[in-house]
Amino acid sequence: MGQELTLLCLGNEPVTGAVWMTPDGMRASSNITFARLSTSNAGVYTCHGTIQEQIVSSVIDLRISSKLTDKYLRMLVIYLC
């Protein structure tokens, strides 16, 4: 815990209007960065966007372990298909 983590919302084709919905229902930009990751950041995050006029979404259930160290992941990329 305490490490930085960025969630990216991308597509295999250009995505327009990509936004994240956070576990508390707030909207965020296509990238979410946690400066100091903690268990309070855990929850279900949903990315919504548009690819070729079709609305698409992807979901991640972010779980935080107190055993995280610097050798673990710093960026998580979610692809909309």
C-alpha positions in Angstrom: 0.0 0.0 0.0 1.0 3.6 -0.4 2.3 3.1 -4.0 1.0 5.1 -7.0 -1.4 3.4 -9.3 -3.0 4.7 -12.5 -6.1 3.2 -14.2 -6.2 3.9 -17.9 -9.3 3.5 -20.1 -8.3 2.8 -23.7 -9.7 1.0 -26.7 -8.4 -1.2 -29.5 -9.8 1.6 -31.7 -10.1 5.4 -30.9 -12.4 5.9 -27.9 -14.3 9.2 -27.5 -15.8 10.5 -24.3 -14.1 7.9 -22.1 -15.0 8.3 -18.4 -14.7 6.3 -15.2 -17.5 5.8 -12.7 -16.0 5.3 -9.3 -17.4 3.0 -6.5 -19.1 6.1 -4.9 -20.8 7.0 -8.2 -18.5 9.9 -9.1 -17.4 10.5 -12.7 -13.6 10.8 -13.4 -11.5 11.3 -16.5 -10.2 8.5 -18.7 -7.3 8.2 -16.3 -7.5 7.8 -12.6 -4.3 8.1 -10.5 -4.1 7.2 -6.9 -1.0 8.9 -5.5 -1.0 6.7 -2.4 -3.0 3.5 -2.9 -4.9 2.4 0.1 -7.7 0.0 1.0 -10.2 2.9 0.8 -9.6 2.9 -3.0 -10.9 -0.6 -3.4 -14.2 -1.2 -5.2 -15.8 -1.6 -8.6 -14.7 0.9 -11.3 -16.5 1.1 -14.6 -15.1 2.8 -17.7 -17.6 4.0 -20.4 -16.8 5.3 -23.8 -17.8 5.4 -27.4 -16.1 3.4 -30.3 -17.4 3.9 -33.8 -20.7 5.4 -32.4 -21.2 2.3 -30.2 -21.3 2.8 -26.4 -19.0 0.3 -24.7 -17.9 -0.3 -21.1 -15.5 -2.4 -19.0 -15.5 -3.1 -15.3 -12.7 -3.8 -12.9 -13.1 -4.9 -9.2 -10.0 -3.2 -7.7 -8.9 -5.1 -4.6 -6.1 -3.8 -2.4 -3.8 -6.0 -0.3 -1.7 -4.7 2.6 1.1 -6.9 1.1 1.7 -4.6 -1.9 5.3 -3.6 -2.4 7.2 -1.5 -5.0 7.7 -4.6 -7.3 4.0 -4.8 -8.0 2.0 -3.1 -10.8 1.9 0.7 -11.1 -0.4 1.0 -14.1 -3.6 -0.9 -15.1 -4.9 -0.6 -18.6 -8.6 -1.4 -19.2 -9.5 -1.9 -22.8 -13.0 -1.2 -24.2 -14.0 -3.6 -27.0 
